[in-house]
């Protein structure tokens, strides 16, 4: 509202005198006058490493000025962690007898594949395998890819196996969905069988883990701003990551879930978390 003075001339002197105030509606910031305060083109978002529609997991987004940092972050060749579930089947055209599939047999195949990937990591690091630099890198860990986008698998471990299904954890960089699905197919071909991916989930994106991510039900302006502040702290602490070697490390310092992120629809800052029922809808039920 806008308060405007009501002015009338004095009855004797004729001077203008304020005799009251008039309240009028303020249309200066009305959407029909000035337009929307925020338009869709004002917010730019860029997915650092998009996932396919049939995949799931952590996604890293740049918002507005953060979009300019995506190329710089991808050039760091961070190690991403994936859970891959596969299904093994016998080739249709192969009628020869298939040996019994055991966990030990799969682990031998994965160990051989991992050694091949380790040799490829030295080639992507632009290091002579016979040089002292290669020895020093091998002593410290696995060489990190110096060429952005180079597809390298640093480790692949068998988590679970019950024929015909199995699950592996792969740590890699420069990957995409197609490369990871071919990896599962390669495991099957090394076993003399066929295999297909039935689940692909990204569990870590470099230093960012699932405990730092927002679920779809948590996406609101308040949580997005707090998540950006949390990610800035993670980026500053990730400056100590070795740029040439991939080393094993303990659990991240940010493994605990951020307590400032409110979990659930309609959850306010004044809501007591102990009394919050995530199964109760925020809208009233009228039957």
Backbone as numpy.savetxt, mean C-alpha at the origin, in Angstrom:
# Nx Ny Nz CAx CAy CAz Cx Cy Cz
-24.85 34.91 8.06 -25.69 36.10 8.06 -24.81 37.34 8.06
-25.32 38.40 7.42 -24.64 39.69 7.37 -25.49 40.69 8.13
-24.86 41.40 9.05 -25.56 42.41 9.84 -25.32 43.78 9.23
-26.40 44.44 8.75 -26.31 45.76 8.14 -27.01 46.78 9.02
-26.42 47.98 9.20 -27.06 49.00 10.06 -28.26 49.64 9.36
-29.27 49.97 10.16 -30.45 50.70 9.68 -30.27 52.17 10.07
-30.14 53.04 9.06 -29.84 54.46 9.30 -31.06 55.32 8.91
-31.40 56.21 9.83 -32.49 57.16 9.58 -32.07 58.56 10.02
-32.58 59.60 9.37 -32.23 60.98 9.79 -32.90 61.36 11.11
-32.17 62.13 11.89 -32.70 62.58 13.18 -33.85 63.55 12.93
-34.86 63.50 13.78 -36.06 64.32 13.59 -35.79 65.82 13.74
-34.81 66.23 14.50 -34.54 67.65 14.73 -33.32 68.13 13.95
-32.17 67.38 14.11 -30.93 67.85 13.46 -30.80 67.36 12.02
-31.48 66.30 11.68 -31.35 65.75 10.34 -30.12 64.87 10.14
-29.32 64.72 11.18 -28.13 63.87 11.07 -28.54 62.40 11.00
-27.73 61.63 10.27 -28.01 60.20 10.12 -27.68 59.47 11.42
-28.61 58.68 11.89 -28.46 57.97 13.15 -28.80 56.49 12.92
-27.98 55.61 13.51 -28.22 54.16 13.43 -29.31 53.81 14.44
-30.42 53.34 13.94 -31.55 53.03 14.82 -31.73 51.52 15.00
-30.97 50.74 14.32 -31.09 49.28 14.45 -30.19 48.57 13.47
-30.32 47.27 13.43 -29.52 46.47 12.52 -30.43 45.45 11.83
-30.08 45.15 10.59 -30.88 44.24 9.79 -30.03 43.04 9.42
-30.54 41.83 9.70 -29.81 40.59 9.40 -30.23 40.06 8.04
-29.24 39.91 7.14 -29.50 39.39 5.80 -28.66 38.14 5.56
-29.17 37.29 4.73 -28.43 36.06 4.40 -27.17 36.39 3.61
-26.08 35.69 3.94 -24.79 35.90 3.27 -24.65 34.88 2.14
-24.69 35.39 0.92 -24.59 34.51 -0.24 -23.19 34.53 -0.87
-22.22 35.12 -0.20 -20.89 35.23 -0.80 -20.25 33.86 -1.02
-20.48 32.94 -0.10 -19.86 31.63 -0.20 -20.86 30.53 -0.57
-22.00 30.93 -1.05 -23.00 29.94 -1.47 -22.51 29.22 -2.72
-22.67 27.88 -2.79 -22.17 27.14 -3.97 -22.72 27.66 -5.29
-23.95 28.19 -5.30 -24.51 28.70 -6.54 -23.91 30.03 -6.95
-23.23 30.71 -6.01 -22.63 32.02 -6.29 -21.13 31.88 -6.56
-20.41 31.24 -5.64 -18.96 31.14 -5.75 -18.49 29.78 -6.23
-19.41 28.81 -6.39 -19.02 27.47 -6.78 -18.63 26.63 -5.57
-18.33 25.36 -5.82 -17.94 24.46 -4.73 -16.58 24.83 -4.17
-16.43 24.67 -2.86 -15.14 24.98 -2.23 -14.05 24.02 -2.68
-14.41 22.75 -2.87 -13.46 21.74 -3.35 -14.10 21.00 -4.51
-13.41 20.98 -5.64 -13.90 20.28 -6.82 -13.06 19.04 -7.06
-13.59 18.08 -7.79 -12.84 16.83 -8.01 -11.47 17.06 -8.65
-11.36 18.07 -9.53 -10.07 18.30 -10.18 -9.05 18.96 -9.25
-9.49 19.39 -8.06 -8.56 19.98 -7.09 -7.76 18.91 -6.35
-8.24 17.66 -6.36 -7.57 16.56 -5.64 -7.03 15.58 -6.67
-5.72 15.46 -6.72 -5.06 14.53 -7.64 -4.52 13.34 -6.84
-4.75 12.16 -7.36 -4.27 10.94 -6.71 -3.53 10.09 -7.73
-2.44 9.45 -7.27 -1.63 8.60 -8.13 -1.25 7.36 -7.36
-1.58 6.20 -7.92 -1.24 4.91 -7.31 0.19 4.56 -7.70
1.05 4.35 -6.70 2.46 4.10 -6.97 2.66 2.78 -7.72
1.97 1.72 -7.31 2.12 0.42 -7.95 0.75 -0.24 -7.97
-0.02 -0.01 -9.02 -1.41 -0.52 -9.06 -1.48 -2.04 -9.01
-2.53 -2.52 -8.37 -2.82 -3.94 -8.33 -3.94 -4.26 -9.31
-3.96 -5.50 -9.77 -5.04 -5.93 -10.65 -6.35 -6.03 -9.87
-7.44 -6.10 -10.60 -8.75 -6.12 -9.95 -8.97 -7.39 -9.14
-8.28 -8.47 -9.48 -8.43 -9.72 -8.74 -7.32 -9.92 -7.72
-6.59 -8.86 -7.37 -5.56 -8.91 -6.34 -5.97 -7.99 -5.19
-5.29 -8.11 -4.08 -5.59 -7.29 -2.91 -4.30 -6.95 -2.18
-4.44 -6.10 -1.17 -3.27 -5.75 -0.37 -3.06 -4.26 -0.25
-1.86 -3.89 0.17 -1.52 -2.51 0.47 -1.24 -1.74 -0.82
-1.81 -0.56 -0.90 -1.55 0.35 -2.03 -1.04 1.68 -1.47
-0.06 2.25 -2.14 0.52 3.53 -1.73 0.07 4.59 -2.73
-0.58 5.64 -2.21 -1.11 6.69 -3.06 -0.40 8.01 -2.77
-0.17 8.77 -3.82 0.28 10.14 -3.69 -0.88 11.08 -3.90
-1.01 12.09 -3.04 -2.11 13.05 -3.13 -1.52 14.43 -3.38
-1.98 15.07 -4.47 -1.53 16.40 -4.87 -0.01 16.48 -4.95
0.65 17.22 -4.05 2.11 17.36 -4.11 2.82 16.02 -3.93
2.15 15.08 -3.25 2.75 13.76 -3.05 2.89 12.97 -4.34
2.13 13.35 -5.37 2.25 12.65 -6.66 3.64 12.83 -7.26
4.29 13.98 -6.95 5.63 14.22 -7.48 6.69 13.35 -6.83
6.36 12.75 -5.68 7.33 11.92 -4.96 7.27 10.46 -5.36
6.25 10.07 -6.13 6.06 8.65 -6.45 7.25 8.12 -7.25
7.68 8.86 -8.27 8.81 8.39 -9.09 10.08 8.25 -8.25
10.29 9.17 -7.32 11.47 9.11 -6.46 11.41 7.89 -5.53
10.22 7.59 -5.00 10.08 6.44 -4.11 10.25 5.13 -4.87
9.72 5.06 -6.09 9.87 3.83 -6.87 11.31 3.59 -7.28
12.10 4.67 -7.41 13.51 4.53 -7.79 14.35 3.95 -6.64
13.80 3.91 -5.43 14.54 3.36 -4.29 14.60 1.83 -4.34
13.80 1.20 -5.21 13.78 -0.27 -5.34 13.55 -0.94 -3.98
12.49 -0.52 -3.32 12.14 -1.12 -2.05 11.73 -2.57 -2.24
11.87 -3.35 -1.18 11.46 -4.75 -1.19 10.02 -4.87 -0.74
9.19 -5.43 -1.58 7.77 -5.63 -1.27 7.52 -7.09 -0.95
6.58 -7.35 -0.06 6.28 -8.70 0.39 4.89 -9.09 -0.11
4.79 -10.29 -0.69 3.53 -10.78 -1.23 3.23 -12.17 -0.68
1.96 -12.42 -0.50 1.50 -13.78 -0.22 0.85 -14.31 -1.50
1.35 -15.46 -1.96 0.87 -16.05 -3.20 0.35 -17.45 -2.91
-0.92 -17.68 -3.21 -1.51 -19.00 -3.06 -1.69 -19.62 -4.44
-1.26 -20.86 -4.58 -1.32 -21.53 -5.87 -2.07 -22.85 -5.80
-2.50 -23.29 -6.96 -3.19 -24.56 -7.11 -2.45 -25.39 -8.15
-2.02 -26.59 -7.76 -1.26 -27.46 -8.65 -2.19 -28.49 -9.28
-1.99 -28.72 -10.57 -2.80 -29.71 -11.29 -1.93 -30.44 -12.30
-2.40 -31.58 -12.71 -1.66 -32.41 -13.67 -1.96 -31.91 -15.08
-0.92 -31.79 -15.92 -1.16 -31.36 -17.31 -2.10 -32.32 -18.03
-2.98 -31.76 -18.83 -3.97 -32.58 -19.53 -3.30 -33.44 -20.59
-2.30 -32.88 -21.31 -1.70 -33.61 -22.41 -0.61 -34.58 -21.95
-0.25 -34.53 -20.67 0.81 -35.40 -20.15 0.18 -36.62 -19.48
0.37 -37.80 -20.06 -0.23 -39.02 -19.51 0.78 -39.87 -18.77
2.00 -39.36 -18.58 3.01 -40.12 -17.85 2.70 -40.10 -16.36
3.29 -41.05 -15.67 3.04 -41.16 -14.24 3.72 -40.01 -13.49
3.00 -39.38 -12.59 3.51 -38.24 -11.82 3.94 -38.73 -10.45
5.16 -38.37 -10.07 5.65 -38.76 -8.75 4.88 -38.00 -7.67
4.91 -38.58 -6.48 4.15 -38.01 -5.38 4.68 -36.62 -5.02
3.77 -35.70 -4.84 4.14 -34.32 -4.54 4.21 -34.14 -3.03
5.38 -33.75 -2.53 5.59 -33.57 -1.09 6.08 -32.16 -0.81
6.02 -31.79 0.46 6.50 -30.48 0.87 8.00 -30.34 0.63
8.75 -31.40 0.89 10.19 -31.37 0.69 10.54 -31.13 -0.77
9.77 -31.72 -1.67 10.03 -31.54 -3.10 9.79 -30.09 -3.52
8.74 -29.47 -3.00 8.47 -28.07 -3.33 9.56 -27.17 -2.76
10.00 -27.46 -1.53 11.05 -26.64 -0.92 12.35 -26.73 -1.69
12.68 -27.89 -2.25 13.88 -28.02 -3.07 13.78 -27.17 -4.33
12.60 -27.14 -4.94 12.40 -26.31 -6.13 12.53 -24.83 -5.78
11.94 -24.42 -4.67 12.01 -23.01 -4.26 13.45 -22.62 -3.92
14.20 -23.53 -3.29 15.59 -23.23 -2.96 16.42 -23.05 -4.22
16.18 -23.89 -5.22 16.92 -23.75 -6.48 16.54 -22.46 -7.20
15.26 -22.11 -7.18 14.82 -20.86 -7.81 15.41 -19.65 -7.10
15.47 -19.71 -5.76 16.00 -18.59 -5.00 17.48 -18.37 -5.30
18.24 -19.45 -5.48 19.67 -19.30 -5.82 19.83 -18.68 -7.20
18.94 -19.02 -8.14 18.99 -18.39 -9.46 18.66 -16.90 -9.37
17.68 -16.55 -8.56 17.33 -15.15 -8.38 18.46 -14.37 -7.73
19.17 -15.02 -6.80 20.28 -14.34 -6.12 21.40 -14.00 -7.11
21.67 -14.92 -8.04 22.67 -14.62 -9.06 22.22 -13.50 -9.97
20.92 -13.46 -10.29 20.40 -12.38 -11.14 20.48 -11.04 -10.43
20.37 -11.02 -9.11 20.44 -9.76 -8.38 21.81 -9.11 -8.52
22.87 -9.91 -8.62 24.20 -9.35 -8.82 24.34 -8.74 -10.21
23.71 -9.37 -11.19 23.78 -8.82 -12.54 23.02 -7.50 -12.64
21.86 -7.39 -11.95 21.10 -6.14 -11.96 21.78 -5.06 -11.14
22.70 -5.44 -10.26 23.42 -4.45 -9.45 24.64 -3.90 -10.18
24.86 -4.34 -11.42 26.01 -3.88 -12.22 27.33 -4.14 -11.49
27.47 -5.37 -10.98 28.67 -5.76 -10.23 29.27 -7.01 -10.88
30.58 -7.01 -11.05 31.28 -8.18 -11.57 31.32 -9.25 -10.49
30.85 -10.46 -10.83 30.79 -11.53 -9.85 32.17 -11.94 -9.33
33.23 -11.66 -10.07 34.57 -12.05 -9.65 35.30 -10.93 -8.91
34.64 -9.79 -8.70 35.31 -8.65 -8.09 35.17 -8.69 -6.57
36.03 -7.89 -5.92 35.95 -7.78 -4.46 34.69 -7.05 -4.01
34.17 -6.16 -4.89 32.93 -5.45 -4.56 31.76 -6.43 -4.44
31.73 -7.43 -5.34 30.68 -8.45 -5.27 30.79 -9.26 -3.99
32.02 -9.56 -3.57 32.22 -10.30 -2.32 31.74 -9.48 -1.13
32.05 -8.19 -1.14 31.63 -7.33 -0.04 30.11 -7.21 0.02
29.46 -7.09 -1.14 28.00 -7.02 -1.16 27.38 -8.32 -0.67
27.94 -9.45 -1.09 27.41 -10.75 -0.66 27.59 -10.94 0.84
28.67 -10.39 1.39 28.89 -10.50 2.83 27.86 -9.71 3.61
27.43 -8.57 3.07 26.48 -7.71 3.77 25.03 -8.12 3.54
24.75 -8.81 2.42 23.38 -9.21 2.12 23.21 -9.41 0.63
21.97 -9.28 0.16 21.67 -9.42 -1.26 21.72 -8.06 -1.93
22.41 -7.92 -3.08 22.50 -6.61 -3.74 21.12 -6.07 -4.13
20.93 -4.78 -3.92 19.70 -4.13 -4.31 19.82 -3.67 -5.77
18.73 -3.79 -6.51 18.74 -3.39 -7.92 19.02 -1.90 -8.05
19.99 -1.55 -8.88 20.32 -0.15 -9.11 19.57 0.43 -10.31
18.91 -0.43 -11.06 18.12 0.01 -12.20 16.65 0.00 -11.80
15.99 1.16 -11.71 14.58 1.20 -11.31 13.72 0.37 -12.25
12.84 -0.42 -11.67 11.96 -1.26 -12.46 12.48 -2.65 -12.72
13.72 -2.94 -12.33 14.26 -4.29 -12.54 13.51 -5.28 -11.65
13.03 -6.36 -12.24 12.22 -7.34 -11.53 13.14 -8.39 -10.91
13.20 -8.39 -9.58 14.08 -9.30 -8.84 13.28 -9.91 -7.69
13.44 -11.22 -7.50 12.87 -11.92 -6.35 14.01 -12.21 -5.38
13.94 -11.65 -4.19 15.03 -11.80 -3.22 14.88 -13.08 -2.39
13.66 -13.47 -2.11 13.45 -14.71 -1.36 12.04 -15.20 -1.64
11.88 -16.51 -1.54 10.57 -17.14 -1.71 10.51 -18.32 -0.76
9.56 -18.29 0.17 9.47 -19.30 1.23 8.09 -19.97 1.16
8.10 -21.25 1.44 6.86 -22.02 1.48 6.23 -21.88 2.86
5.01 -21.35 2.89 4.30 -21.18 4.16 3.44 -22.38 4.51
2.77 -22.90 3.52 1.76 -23.92 3.80 1.59 -24.80 2.56
1.38 -26.07 2.78 1.18 -26.98 1.65 0.23 -28.10 2.06
-0.79 -28.28 1.28 -1.68 -29.41 1.38 -2.19 -29.68 -0.03
-1.65 -30.70 -0.64 -1.92 -30.97 -2.05 -3.43 -30.96 -2.33
-3.85 -30.23 -3.39 -3.01 -29.59 -4.43 -2.75 -28.11 -4.19
-3.00 -27.59 -3.00 -2.85 -26.16 -2.74 -1.57 -25.88 -1.97
-1.00 -24.72 -2.20 0.19 -24.31 -1.47 0.20 -22.78 -1.37
1.00 -22.28 -0.45 1.10 -20.84 -0.21 2.56 -20.47 0.01
3.02 -19.41 -0.65 4.40 -18.97 -0.51 4.41 -17.47 -0.19
5.50 -17.02 0.43 5.75 -15.61 0.68 6.95 -15.19 -0.16
6.76 -14.20 -1.00 7.82 -13.74 -1.91 8.17 -12.31 -1.59
9.47 -12.03 -1.51 9.98 -10.68 -1.33 10.68 -10.27 -2.63
10.19 -9.20 -3.24 10.69 -8.83 -4.56 10.60 -7.33 -4.74
11.15 -6.87 -5.86 11.11 -5.46 -6.22 10.93 -5.35 -7.73
10.31 -4.24 -8.16 10.08 -4.02 -9.58 9.04 -4.95 -10.18
8.24 -5.60 -9.33 7.31 -6.62 -9.80 5.99 -6.01 -10.27
5.21 -6.84 -10.92 3.83 -6.52 -11.22 3.02 -7.81 -11.11
1.72 -7.70 -11.28 0.87 -8.87 -11.10 1.21 -9.98 -12.09
1.48 -9.63 -13.31 1.78 -10.63 -14.33 3.05 -11.39 -13.98
4.08 -10.68 -13.50 5.33 -11.34 -13.14 5.13 -12.32 -11.97
4.32 -11.94 -10.98 4.10 -12.80 -9.83 3.29 -14.04 -10.21
2.35 -13.88 -11.11 1.56 -15.04 -11.55 2.42 -15.99 -12.39
3.34 -15.42 -13.17 4.27 -16.28 -13.91 5.19 -17.03 -12.95
5.50 -16.41 -11.81 6.35 -17.06 -10.82 5.68 -18.34 -10.30
4.38 -18.27 -10.03 3.65 -19.46 -9.58 3.62 -20.52 -10.68
3.43 -20.07 -11.92 3.44 -21.03 -13.04 4.82 -21.67 -13.18
5.88 -20.91 -12.91 7.24 -21.44 -13.01 7.48 -22.51 -11.95
6.89 -22.34 -10.77 7.02 -23.36 -9.73 6.40 -24.67 -10.21
5.23 -24.57 -10.82 4.58 -25.77 -11.31 5.36 -26.46 -12.43
5.93 -25.66 -13.34 6.70 -26.26 -14.43 7.95 -26.96 -13.91
8.58 -26.42 -12.86 9.75 -27.09 -12.28 9.37 -28.39 -11.58
8.11 -28.52 -11.21 7.64 -29.77 -10.59 7.13 -30.75 -11.63
7.17 -30.35 -12.92 6.63 -31.20 -13.96 5.12 -31.19 -14.02
4.51 -30.16 -13.42 3.06 -30.04 -13.37 2.65 -28.65 -13.83
1.38 -28.33 -13.68 0.87 -27.01 -13.96 0.36 -26.40 -12.67
0.52 -25.10 -12.54 0.04 -24.41 -11.34 -0.54 -23.06 -11.75
-1.50 -22.61 -10.98 -2.16 -21.34 -11.25 -2.34 -20.58 -9.94
-2.35 -19.26 -10.04 -2.49 -18.41 -8.86 -3.97 -18.29 -8.51
-4.30 -18.56 -7.26 -5.67 -18.40 -6.79 -5.80 -17.25 -5.80
-4.66 -16.71 -5.35 -4.71 -15.56 -4.45 -3.40 -14.81 -4.54
-3.50 -13.49 -4.62 -2.31 -12.63 -4.65 -2.58 -11.45 -3.72
-1.77 -11.32 -2.69 -1.98 -10.28 -1.69 -0.65 -9.62 -1.35
-0.62 -8.29 -1.46 0.57 -7.53 -1.08 0.49 -7.22 0.41
1.47 -7.71 1.17 1.46 -7.55 2.62 2.31 -6.38 3.08
3.33 -6.03 2.32 4.19 -4.89 2.67 4.58 -4.16 1.40
4.60 -2.84 1.48 5.10 -2.01 0.39 6.31 -1.25 0.93
7.49 -1.83 0.78 8.68 -1.23 1.35 8.55 -1.14 2.86
8.74 0.04 3.43 8.62 0.19 4.89 7.18 0.31 5.36
6.21 0.34 4.46 4.81 0.50 4.83 4.16 -0.87 4.99
3.57 -1.10 6.16 2.90 -2.36 6.44 1.41 -2.19 6.58
0.73 -3.30 6.79 -0.73 -3.27 6.91 -1.18 -2.50 8.14
-0.31 -2.45 9.18 -0.69 -1.72 10.38 -0.70 -0.21 10.16
-0.11 0.26 9.06 -0.09 1.70 8.76 -1.12 2.07 7.71
-1.90 1.11 7.23 -2.82 1.37 6.13 -4.22 1.69 6.65
-5.02 2.28 5.78 -6.41 2.59 6.08 -7.31 1.61 5.34
-8.29 1.08 6.07 -9.30 0.26 5.42 -10.32 1.17 4.74
-11.12 0.58 3.89 -12.11 1.38 3.17 -13.09 2.05 4.12
-13.46 1.37 5.21 -14.40 1.95 6.16 -13.77 3.07 6.99
-12.44 3.20 6.96 -11.75 4.23 7.74 -11.43 5.48 6.94
-11.76 5.49 5.65 -11.38 6.62 4.80 -12.30 7.80 5.04
-11.78 8.80 5.70 -12.42 10.10 5.85 -11.33 11.14 5.97
-11.71 12.41 5.93 -10.71 13.47 5.90 -9.81 13.44 7.12
-10.38 13.21 8.29 -9.59 13.20 9.52 -8.54 12.10 9.51
-8.95 10.89 9.12 -8.02 9.76 9.10 -6.97 9.90 8.00
-7.36 10.49 6.86 -6.40 10.68 5.78 -5.29 11.64 6.21
-5.65 12.74 6.87 -4.65 13.70 7.32 -3.72 13.06 8.34
-4.25 12.30 9.26 -3.41 11.64 10.27 -2.54 10.55 9.64
-3.05 9.86 8.63 -2.26 8.85 7.96 -1.12 9.48 7.18
-1.34 10.65 6.59 -0.26 11.35 5.90 0.85 11.73 6.88
0.47 12.21 8.06 1.47 12.55 9.07 2.25 11.31 9.51
1.56 10.19 9.65 2.23 8.93 10.03 3.20 8.50 8.94
2.78 8.61 7.68 3.64 8.17 6.58 4.86 9.07 6.42
4.73 10.35 6.75 5.90 11.23 6.70 6.96 10.78 7.70
6.52 10.34 8.87 7.47 9.81 9.84 8.14 8.54 9.36
7.38 7.67 8.69 7.95 6.43 8.15 8.97 6.75 7.06
8.67 7.73 6.20 9.59 8.10 5.12 10.89 8.67 5.68
10.77 9.48 6.73 11.99 10.06 7.32 12.85 8.98 7.98
12.22 7.99 8.61 12.99 6.92 9.24 13.55 5.94 8.21
12.92 5.87 7.02 13.41 4.95 5.98 14.64 5.49 5.27
15.08 6.70 5.61 16.28 7.24 4.97 17.53 6.45 5.34
17.44 5.68 6.44 18.60 4.90 6.88 18.70 3.55 6.17
17.75 3.22 5.27 17.79 1.95 4.56 18.97 1.95 3.59
19.72 0.85 3.60 20.88 0.73 2.71 20.42 0.74 1.26
21.04 1.61 0.44 20.64 1.76 -0.96 21.25 0.71 -1.87
22.21 -0.06 -1.37 22.90 -1.04 -2.22 22.63 -2.48 -1.82
22.22 -2.70 -0.58 22.09 -4.07 -0.10 20.73 -4.25 0.57
20.12 -5.40 0.32 18.88 -5.79 0.99 19.26 -6.69 2.16
18.99 -6.24 3.37 19.37 -7.00 4.56 18.12 -7.39 5.32
18.26 -8.46 6.11 17.16 -8.89 6.97 17.10 -7.97 8.18
15.89 -7.62 8.57 15.71 -6.73 9.72 14.56 -7.25 10.56
14.51 -6.75 11.79 13.46 -7.14 12.70 12.18 -6.38 12.37
11.15 -6.61 13.15 9.86 -5.99 12.90 9.98 -4.47 13.00
9.23 -3.80 12.16 9.32 -2.35 12.08 8.90 -1.70 13.40
9.45 -0.51 13.62 9.09 0.23 14.82 7.64 0.65 14.79
7.04 0.70 13.61 5.66 1.14 13.49 4.72 -0.06 13.38
5.09 -1.19 14.01 4.27 -2.38 13.89 2.95 -2.24 14.63
2.92 -1.43 15.68 1.68 -1.24 16.40 0.76 -0.32 15.62
-0.53 -0.62 15.65 -1.51 0.14 14.89 -1.59 1.55 15.45
-1.69 2.53 14.56 -1.78 3.91 14.97 -3.06 4.13 15.76
-2.94 4.51 17.03 -4.11 4.66 17.88 -4.95 5.87 17.52
-4.40 6.78 16.70 -5.16 7.96 16.34 -6.11 7.72 15.18
-6.03 6.56 14.55 -6.92 6.24 13.44 -8.18 5.61 14.02
-9.31 6.21 13.75 -10.57 5.70 14.28 -11.13 4.66 13.33
-11.45 3.50 13.88 -11.85 2.35 13.09 -13.37 2.24 13.08
-13.97 2.51 11.94 -15.40 2.31 11.82 -16.12 3.50 11.24
-17.29 3.26 10.70 -18.12 4.33 10.17 -18.69 5.15 11.32
-18.68 6.47 11.17 -19.33 7.34 12.14 -18.65 7.40 13.49
-17.43 6.89 13.61 -16.72 6.90 14.89 -16.07 8.26 15.09
-16.42 8.94 16.15 -15.93 10.29 16.43 -14.83 10.25 17.48
-14.17 11.40 17.64 -13.07 11.48 18.60 -13.58 11.30 20.02
-14.83 11.69 20.29 -15.38 11.59 21.64 -15.89 10.19 21.95
-15.95 9.31 20.95 -16.46 7.96 21.17 -15.47 7.14 21.98
-15.95 6.45 22.98 -15.09 5.57 23.77 -14.90 4.27 23.02
-13.63 3.92 22.77 -13.34 2.73 21.98 -13.79 1.46 22.69
-13.80 1.47 24.03 -14.20 0.27 24.76 -15.68 -0.02 24.58
-16.48 1.04 24.38 -17.93 0.88 24.25 -18.38 0.79 22.80
-17.43 0.87 21.86 -17.81 0.90 20.45 -18.08 -0.51 19.95
-19.20 -0.68 19.29 -19.60 -1.97 18.72 -19.47 -1.89 17.21
-18.46 -2.57 16.66 -18.22 -2.48 15.23 -19.31 -3.18 14.42
-20.06 -4.09 15.04 -21.12 -4.80 14.33 -22.43 -4.03 14.28
-22.54 -2.97 15.06 -23.78 -2.20 15.08 -23.73 -1.13 14.01
-24.68 -1.08 13.10 -24.64 -0.05 12.05 -24.88 1.32 12.62
-24.33 2.34 11.95 -24.47 3.71 12.45 -25.82 4.30 12.09
-26.51 3.70 11.11 -27.82 4.21 10.73 -28.89 3.53 11.58
-30.00 4.21 11.86 -31.06 3.59 12.67 -31.77 2.49 11.92
-32.22 1.52 12.68 -32.95 0.41 12.08 -34.44 0.60 12.34
-35.18 0.82 11.29 -36.63 0.99 11.38 -37.31 -0.12 10.60
-37.90 -1.05 11.32 -38.55 -2.17 10.67 -40.06 -1.96 10.64
